Amino acid sequence: MTITAELPGMNEKDVELSLYNWMLTLKGEKRSEHEDKDQGSSERFYGRSQRSIASPMGADEEHCQADFRDGVLTVRIPKSETVDQGRKVPIGSPATQH
């Protein structure tokens, strides 16, 4: 699985990426300050964003990799070589399952 996010005006230190319980979360914060000494004015802009995406079943979260280049974040989550097939759950009353 490959996820690409365009993050204009941000750099790597502005971005936080986490993967927990099959949920990939991307947080970003953009800060901009501009001062015009001739006009005697200044502007400040702050913006935060967050997005969460569920990683697919069978994803190998231990080997997740991310690159940030030219305002584009690319996250790669490979498929696991072993897929959990689950387990059988016994059916019956609690008294019969000792």
Secondary structure, 3 states (H helix, E strand, C coil): CEEEEECCCCCHHHEEEEEECCEEEEEEEEEEEEEECCCCEEEEEEEEEEEEEECCCCECHHHCEEEEECCEEEEECCECCCCCCCCCCCCCCHHHCC
